[in-house]
Amino acid sequence: MPKTDQVLHTLQSRGITKKKDQPKSNIPKYLENNPKMMRFWYKRYKLFSRYDQGIELDAESWYSVTPEGVAEEIAQRLACDIVVDAFCGCGGNAIQFAKTCRRVIAIDIDANKLEMAKHNAAIYEVADKIEFIHADFLQFASSTRLRADAVFLSPPWGGTNYSREGYDIEKQLLPVGATKMMQYARRISENVGIYLPRSSIIKQVVALAKEKQHREVDMNFLGSSWVAITAYFWDFKF
């Protein structure tokens, strides 16, 4: 073993080196070769605190996963018996839901992301509480008889170049606008949380509530940075 590697190994075994001082040889090539994406690598431990234990993400997941601290807050707000994570991706939210809910139904249209979510949930030792379903959520909601206590929506915002001002949740969300998406979610539960860009047009967000339905909008922070909002719509009995 070269001398420099010996020293690094000794320091790490004694817990002296900081995470930021560790070698960067394990940076995915698709991040290393893209300076704009490297900012996500530098906050990897905010995305998953157990990143070094083998967390798996594809290129899209680096910028679409809910940061762990924010996911924890959402899971506390939606703590219930059965929750549906409609766009689970690599599992950031589903993992946290598994800590506050008895059962998590995690759905994604991308089979590869679903496999990553299963793998990541195992690292957090919560995979046994999550049922992973490979499906298009809109089709699933249209055909299922499942009733849950709450549904969580974290739909694609349109990539890293989504609008930072006046984000139109009816025109820019994927795969359909927010009103339509809420209609599908309410086939499963009247209690819905939806994770949106901080630039979302608030008038549109508030309008998603049904008559007499309770509504709240939380500002989500990552450290001192405001990163998103989560809107909750529920019956008072929830």
Buried (B, 14 or more C-beta within 10 A) or exposed (E): EEEEEEEBEEBEEEEEBEEEEEEEEEBBEEBEEEEEBBEBBEEBBBBBBBBEEEBBBBEBBBBBBBBBBBBBBBBEBBBBEBBBBBBBBBBBBBBBBBBBBEBBBBBBBBEEBBBBBBBBBBBBEBBEBBEBBEBEBBEBBEEBEBEBBBBBBBBBBBEEEBBEEEBBBBEBBEEBBBEEBBBBBBBBBBBBBBBBBBBBBEEBBEEBBEEEBBBEBBEBBBEEEEBBBBBBBBEEEB
